[in-house]
Amino acid sequence: MDKMHWHRLINDKRFGLENYHDPKKNLTRTDFRRDYDRLVFSSPFRRLQNKTQVFPLPGSIFVHNRLTHSMEVACVGKSIAEQVAVGLRGRYADAPEGVEHFDHIGDIAAAACLAHDLGNPPFGHSGEKAISHFFSEGAGRFLRNELPPEVWSDFINFEGNANALRVLTHRFNGRREGGFAMTYSTLASIVKYPYESALAGEKGKFGFFVSERDTYLRVASELGIKRLSAEGEPLRFARHPLVYIVEAADDICYEVMDIEDAHKLRILSTAEVIDSFMAFFPDDRRRKMAQVMEAVDDPNEKVAYLRSCVVGILVERCSQAFLDHEDEILDGSFSGSLLEHIPDLERRSYEACTRLSWDRLYRAAEVVDVELAGNRIITFLLEKLIEAVTNPGLYYSGLLLAKVPKQYDVCSDSLTGKIQAVLDHVSAMTDVYALDLYRKLKGLSLPAV
């Protein structure tokens, strides 16, 4: 079976700036590191500080938002990737292509981790559902027969991961060719579901909109990413190998940090969290950890210590799982996530934490309240904005469209382009901005005089 090759998969060519590529340049600050820095200083990344992760944005108690989550995922992803790189350097020590390209795996994974949530709308994952349901069962259903079937499929399965690729690569009004002009390897490493929405299935997951189909094809072709679908079938590719590392880092941070947040919010007791985190370790390690905790009185510090231990062991286990299954990953036959292939003790403990989160965290009153409010706000904004772009001659439409940032092409020649511009605008909003606009359009607040 054909395999993907590392020397092609690690490529610093920049999307949109291919004519300026110089593979022989010798920079202390590599293009992959530039990807990371470019993201940190970008507006979409800064906006993540005002987007819900799981729990409502903090009042007196600080919990994670999308920005702090993304930064922590980048740290964990870089740690996994660098451990993997050590193993790969030894494994390929005699390869004719050399091993220098493995030096960049940590920076690529870290940049991809920073970018993985850039396409997520406000109000957490409920924002994605609100957009999808607006088209599938809400006021947007009237557009079904007005749009191409493949575009309609994109909209009723709206996916933050696919939107992240659009945010990074689309040439919005006034912007340069190639969007962020990220390296091909970083772009490929964020595409968690490398197939189009026709294959989204019940979970509604896919990796690129119709508008970015050719973009992903260019990236996949350049990197030699293996195509799994036959000619004439909906596009489906194997994952870029580093996607597994980004996914593992995201899942680790989601699960472990959400439990820590729930403890701070007193949704979970200290005893429950200690039991859940201690379960990741054998008896001898538990005894040593218990001795460390005896020296600390603050319950939050006890939990923070255990959290760091859990993250550390999962980083080790996921990096080893990657190395153990490298051949399957490279030939596209690997099934599941890295966390599904770690040793039984850690895997069962992680699965128990997942069950705890679903039972106690994600249905907590605070989380449900955000989901309900977010659904109402996003649905209302979509109704008003789509009414405006489909009836631009109306007086009210003109007033509303004048408030839309110029980078979004609400005056596109096509209906698809207009609707996509609305989704670009709404998905880029922070929770605070969306709520403020909702109140103004409802007449619940007026500008200060």
N, C-alpha and C positions, 0 to 999 in steps of 0.2 A: 504494500500500500504506500502511495506517495506520502512523504513527510514534508512538513515545513522545516525551514532551515534558519538557525539563529542569525547567521550573518546577513540574511535578507530581512528577517523580522526586526532587527535593530537597525533603524535607518533614520538619519537626522535630516533628510530632505524635508523642506517645509511646504505645506499645502498652500498653493497659490503663489509661491515664490520659487518654483522649481528652476526657473532660468537663472536664479542667483546662487544655486547650490554649488558649494565647493567642498567635495568630500575630503580633500587633502589638507584643509585648514587645521591648524593646531591651536585650539583655544583652551585656556585654563578654565574658562566658564563655558561649558559645552552648550550646544543648542538644546539639549534635554533639560539642562539646568535653567536655561533661558525660558523654556516652556513653563517651568515651575514659577519662576519670578514673574513672568508675564501674567500668569493667572492671579497671583497674590495681589498685584497692583491693578487688577481689572475691576470695572464697575459691577459686572454680574457676580463676581466673587464677593465683593463687599456687601452686596445686597443680601447675601445669604445670612448675614447677622440678624436680619429682621424677617427670617422665614422659620416657621415652626418645624422642629424636628419631630417630636412626639407630643411632649407636654406643652401647655401654653407658654408663651414667652414670659420670662421671669418677672416677678414682682419683687418680693423681699428675698426669695430663694432662687438662686441662679441654677438653671438647668440648661441642657445643651440646645443650641439652635443649629441651623444647617451649617453655619460657618465653623463653629467649634467642632462639630461632628466631622466636617470635611478635613480640618486640620489634624484631628486625631487619627482619622483614617489614613491620611498621608504618612503620619509617623509610623503607624503599624504596617502599612503597605511597604514602606521603604525598608523596615526591619526584616520582613519576610523576604523581600526581593534580594536584599544583600546577603542573607543566609543562603538563598538559592544560588546566587552568583558564585559564592565560594565553592559550592558543590560542582557547579557547571565548569568552572575554571579547571578544576582537577580532572573532571571527566573528559574535557576536550583539550587537554594540555598538548596533545600531538596533532590537533586538527590543522590542516593547511591554511585555514582562514585565520588562525590565531585565536586568542581569547580576549583581546582588548575590548571587543564589543560588550562583553559581560560586565565591564566596569560601569556601564551606563544603565543597567537594569534597575538599580535603586532609584535613580533620578526619574526614569520613565514612569515607574510605578507610582512614585510620590506625586508627580504631576497629574497622572491620570486619576489618582485618588482625590486630589484637590478639585478636579473638574467633574467628577462623576455625578454630582447633584446640581450642576449649573442649570439644567433644564427643568428642574422641579418647580411647579407653580407654588403660590402661597398656601398656607394651612396644611402642610405635610402631604402625606399620600392621599388624603381626602380631597386635595385639590385636583389631583389627576382624575379621581373618580368623578368629581363634579363636572369636569370638562367632558369626559367620555359620556356620562349620563345625560348631559345637556343635549347631545346629538342623538344618542340612542333611544332615550325615552322622554326627553324634555322638549322645550320650545324649538330646539334646532332640528327637529325631525323633518320640518318642511323642506330642508335642504337636500334630503336624500336623493331625490331624482334630479337635482340641479348640479350635482357634483359627480365626477368620474368615480366608479366603484372603488378603485384603489385608494383614492383620496378619502372617500367616505369611511373606508376601513381604518385609515390612519386616525381620523377624528373620533370614531366611536371606541377606539382603543388607545386614546391619547396616552403617551408614555414619556415620562421624564427623561429616560435614558436616550431615547431617540431625539428628544428635543435638545439635549445637551450637545449632540453632534451638530445639530442645526445652529445652535448658539455659537459654537466654535468655528463653523466653516461657512455659514451663509454670508453673502455680501449684502448686508442691510444698507439702506439708503445712506449715502455719505461715507460709507466705510470702504476699506480696501479689498481687493480681490483676495479670497482665501480666508476672510474673517480674521480670526486670531492668528492665522498663519502658523499653526502648530506643526510640530514634526509628525510625519506619517505614523511613527510608532506610538506616540502619545495618543493620537486620535484613535487608532485601532484598539488601544488598551482600555478605552472607556466603553466600547461597544459590547455590552454584556450579552445582548441577544442579537447576534449577527444574521438576522433574517428580516424580511419585510412583514408588514402587518397582516397579510393574507395567512400567515402561519402563526398568528398571535395566540390562537387557542383560547381556552376558557380564562386563563390568567391575564390575557390582554397584553402580553409582553412581546416587544419587538425592538429592533435596534436602529432603524432609520426610516424616516418618512419618504414618500415618493420624491419629494423635492430634494432629498439628499441621497437618492439611490445611486446616481452616477458618481457622487462624491465617494461613497463607500466602495464602489467598484474600483475607482482609481486607487484608493488606499490599499485595498485587498490585492489588487494586481501588482502594485509596486512591491509589496511586502511578501508576496507569494503565499498569502493566506489561502488555505485549501477550500475550494468550493465543494459543498456536499450535495447540492441539488443538480438534477439533470437539466440539460438545455430545454427551455420551454416551460419549466416549472418555476414557481415563486423562488426568488433568490434565498439561498441559505448557505452560510459559510461556517467553517470551524471557527472557534474563538482564537484570537491572538492569545498565545500562552499567558501573557501577563494579565489578561482579564481575570484569570483564576486567582491571581494574587490580589488584585483590586477587589474582587468579590469577597474573598476571605477577610480582608481587612475591614471592609464595610460591614460584613455580618458580625465579626467579632465586636466591633465598636457599637453597632446597634444593640446587640444583645447585652453585653457587659455594662456599657454606659447607661443604657435605659434602666437597668436594674439599680445601678447606683443613684440615678436621678429619682427613681421611685422611692428609694430609701430616704433621700433628702426631703422628699415631699410627704413622707410618712405613709405612703401607700403600702410599703413593705416594711416589716419590722427588722431590727438589727439581727435578731436571731435567724429569721428566715433567709436573709441575705448571706450571713456567715455560713449557714448550712449549705446553701446553694453553691457558693464559691469554694468552700472546703471540699465539696464532692469531686472536684477536678483532680484531687491529689491522693496518693497512697498514704497509708497510716503514718509511716515514718516522717513524711514531709508535713503532714498535718500537725504532728506533735511539735515540730520546730516552728511552724507558723503560729501555733497557739501560744508558744513561749514569747514570740515577738509581740503578739497582740496584748499580752499581759502587761507589757511596759507602756501601753497607750490607753488612756481613759476615754478619749473622745471617740464615740461610736462612728462618726464620719471618717475619722482617720483609720480606724480598724477596717472599715469597708474599702477605703481607698487603697490600703496596703494589699488586701485580698484581691481587689480588682487588678492591681499591677501584676500580681502573681499569676492570675488567670490569663491575662493578656500575654504575659511572657511565655507560658507553657503552650498556649495556642499558636503563637508565632513560631515556636520551635516545631510543633507538630505539623502545621500547615506547610512550612518550608520543606520538611522531610517528605510529606505526602506529595508535594510537587516533584521532588527529585525521584521519588519512587515510581511515579507515573509519567515521567517525562516523555517516554516513547509514545504512550497513548495520547498525551496532550498534543504532541507534534504531528501525529497522524490523524487527529480529529476524532478518535474513537473513545476518548475519555468521557465518562458519564458522571453527572452529578457535580458537586462542588468539592473543594479540597477538604472542607470540614466534615464531609460525609466519608472521608477516607483516612481520618486520623484514628489512633488506637481507641479501643472500646471504652476505656474509662473516661477519657476526655470527651469522646463523641456522645456517650450517654448523658454525661453531665451537661453538655451544651444543649442537647435535646430537652433535658429537664428544664433548663433555663428558658428555652423557647416556649415550652408549655406554660411555665409560670407567667411569662410576659403576656401571652395571649389570654390567660385566665384572669389576671389581676391588673395588668398595666393598660393594654390597648383598649379595654372596655371600661376603664376607669371613668368616672363622671367628668373629670376635667378634660380628658381626651375626647370623649364623645361630644362634649359641648363645643370644642374647637371644630370638630368635624361637621356638626350641624350648622354652626354659624358660617364656617367656610363655604359649605355647600350653598347656603342661601346667598352669600355675598358674590361668589363667583358666578352662580347662575344668573343673578340679576345683572351683573356687569356684562356678561356675554349677551344677554337678551338686548340690552341697550346698544352695545357696540355693533353687534351684527345687524340690528335694525338700522343703525346709522350707515353702515357701509353698503347695505343693500338698497337703501333709500337716501342717497347722499344729497338729493335736491331739497329735502325737507329742512326747514329752518332749524329745528332742534338738532338734526343730524349734523348740520354745519357747525353748530356750537360745540357739540360733543367731540367731533372729529378734530376740531382745532386744538383740543387738549391732548391728543395722542402725539407722542414724540415723533419727530420727522423721520427717524430711522425706520419706522414701520410703514410699509407701503399700503396704506388703507385706500389709496386711489389706484390700485393695480388694475390693469386692463382685464384681468380674469376674476371670476367669482372666487375661484380657489385661492388666488393670491390675496384677495381682500380678507377672506375668512382666516387664512393663515396669518395675516398681519395682526388680526384681532387676537389670535391665540399667542402670537409672539409677545404682544403687549401685555395681555393678562398673565401669562405664565412668568413674565419677568417681574411682575409686581411683588413687593414685599407685603407681608400681612398688614402692616400699618398703612401702607399706601392704598391697598385694596379696600380696607375698612373706611379710610378717609374719603375715598372717591364714592364709595357706596353711600355714605352718609350725605355727601353733598348732592348726589343725584337724587336721593330720596327726599331732599329738602330738610334733613335732620340737623344740618349744620350749615352755617354761612361763613363766608370769609370775614375776618375781623376788620372793622373799619377804624 
